[in-house]
């Protein structure tokens, strides 16, 4: 059985595109639209990988990542974001990150 991936993004277009692509490849997919939902899913059905938007309503992605790391489950986290500048705290908490292309879903066509 392939890995369980948790997609966390408040943009349903991004979540839908990732869900379709990854499910097609056989991965088990869960998704959340905010940080609290992501943490609840991670507690009940721990994922192998979290694809995490950093700019979420409520608890932001960095805090979600901090809490996942603090739990000590060793969950891999890949950050997906429209932010193009990084501070050291962002680098310290993620396993990998990927910037959204300019003009792509979720960043208003900028």
Number of C-alpha atoms within 10 A of each C-alpha: 6 10 12 19 22 25 25 28 27 20 15 15 12 18 19 14 11 16 20 13 11 15 14 10 10 13 16 17 17 18 22 19 17 22 26 16 15 23 19 12 16 19 13 8 12 16 22 17 19 25 23 30 29 25 18 20 13 10 16 16 27 22 15 24 26 15 13 21 16 10 11 8 13 12 17 17 23 20 23 22 21 21 13 10 7 8 7 7 10 18 13 11 20 18 15 12 17 15 13 17 14 13 11 12 16 18 14 9 9 10
